[in-house]
Amino acid sequence: MPSILKLSLNYQHKLIIKKSLIQLAGILALIAFWQYLADQLSNMILATPKQTFSRLAELIMGAEFWQTLQVSLTRLTIALSVACFIGFSLGVVAGRKAWVRDFLAPTRWLLMSIPPVIVVLLAMLWFGMGSAMVIFITVILLSPTVYVNTQKNVSKIDKHWLELATIYQFSFYQRLTEIYIPAIA
């Protein structure tokens, strides 16, 4: 039995190495194509990979890069948290109650059909440039996707699990962690 396990692990290890080598070849091909295009075009149009990576290294060494990165990551964390909270909360309720799903359907379709460039323009007009604009854009564009996926998965939860949760008097937290989140994952 251990020899079969070793063979299986060895085979999986070889598959991982093979996949990694293929991906590396794809990256190298992309860089080679980039270099070819840069050679054909002016440096004003397309910088070479070497120029780009050396400039990136310079940026990383500067303090301004890290300050900007911190601001971006803060915005991203806030926006993702808000979008996931809204999408998840509404998705759980809509997955359990058909009337809520039907009530939210027009809003969902509206938000999902607006081109992102329009959302960006409206956010710039309403909030100006800054964190509020970025957070608003991310929340508006991401919430409907989280909502749809959550709602569809919650609506597929076996009713017997929910009945068991009722019989065993699961708290809201227990239902959330033992039934809803695993169903969505």
Secondary structure, 3 states (H helix, E strand, C coil): CHHHHHHHHHHHHHHHHHHHHHHHHHHHHHHHHHHHHHHHCCCCCCCCHHHHHHHHHHHHHCHHHHHHHHHHHHHHHHHHHHHHHHHHHHHHHHHHCHHHHHHHHHHHHHHHHCCHHHHHHHHHHHHCCCHHHHHHHHHHHHHHHHHHHHHHHHHCCCHHHHHHHHHCCCCHHHHHHHHHHHHHC
